[in-house]
């Protein structure tokens, strides 16, 4: 079953896309001829944006994480795999 696993090889990275339509619509302007160029990949920019969102999230998120960790440690957390799959598909990941 060679086509079952279609994940990238170890050591490669993938960007996080929260808005697939916006990510596809982005374009990069070309550098002027003869100019030195330093740039960031789209994946690096997405990662930077994701890090910013995480750092700026309200304290309520931290409280939710603490509560979830407590449920996991107590053995009370039972996620519904169908609901997880449905949300992943709905987000276009």
C-alpha positions in Angstrom: 0.0 0.0 0.0 2.5 2.6 -1.1 -0.1 5.4 -1.5 -1.6 5.1 2.0 1.0 7.3 3.6 1.3 10.7 1.9 3.1 12.6 4.6 6.2 14.6 4.0 9.5 13.0 5.0 11.0 13.7 8.4 12.8 17.0 8.6 10.5 18.9 6.3 8.1 21.5 7.6 4.6 22.5 6.7 2.9 25.8 7.2 -0.4 26.3 9.0 -3.1 27.8 6.9 -6.1 29.2 8.7 -7.8 30.8 5.7 -7.1 28.7 2.7 -8.7 31.1 0.2 -6.6 34.0 1.5 -3.5 31.9 1.4 -4.1 31.0 -2.2 -4.9 34.6 -3.2 -1.6 36.0 -1.9 1.0 37.1 -4.4 4.6 38.2 -4.0 5.9 41.2 -5.9 9.2 40.5 -7.8 12.4 42.3 -6.7 13.7 45.0 -8.9 16.5 43.9 -11.2 19.9 44.0 -9.7 18.7 44.4 -6.2 19.8 42.2 -3.3 16.9 40.1 -2.1 16.1 38.6 1.3 12.7 37.1 1.8 10.6 34.7 3.8 8.6 31.8 2.5 4.9 31.9 2.8 5.1 29.1 5.3 7.5 31.1 7.5 5.1 34.1 7.4 2.2 31.9 8.3 4.1 30.5 11.2 5.0 33.9 12.4 1.4 35.0 12.2 0.3 31.9 14.1 2.9 32.5 16.8 1.6 36.1 17.2 -2.0 34.9 17.6 -0.9 32.3 20.2 1.1 34.9 22.2 -1.7 37.5 22.1 -4.5 35.1 23.0 -6.4 36.0 26.1 -5.9 34.4 29.5 -9.2 32.5 29.1 -7.4 30.2 26.6 -4.7 29.4 29.2 -7.5 28.5 31.7 -9.1 26.2 29.1 -5.8 24.5 28.6 -5.2 24.1 32.3 -8.7 22.6 32.7 -8.2 20.2 29.8 -4.8 19.1 31.2 -6.5 18.3 34.5 -9.2 16.2 32.7 -6.5 14.3 30.7 -4.5 13.6 33.9 -7.6 12.4 35.7 -8.5 10.1 32.8 -11.8 12.0 32.2 -11.1 13.3 28.7 -12.7 11.3 26.0 -12.6 13.2 22.7 -15.1 12.2 20.0 -13.0 11.2 16.9 -15.9 11.8 14.5 -16.3 15.4 15.8 -12.6 16.0 15.5 -12.6 14.7 11.9 -15.7 16.8 11.1 -14.0 20.0 12.4 -10.8 19.3 10.6 -12.7 18.9 7.3 -14.8 22.0 8.0 -11.6 24.1 8.5 -10.1 22.8 5.3 -7.0 21.4 6.9 
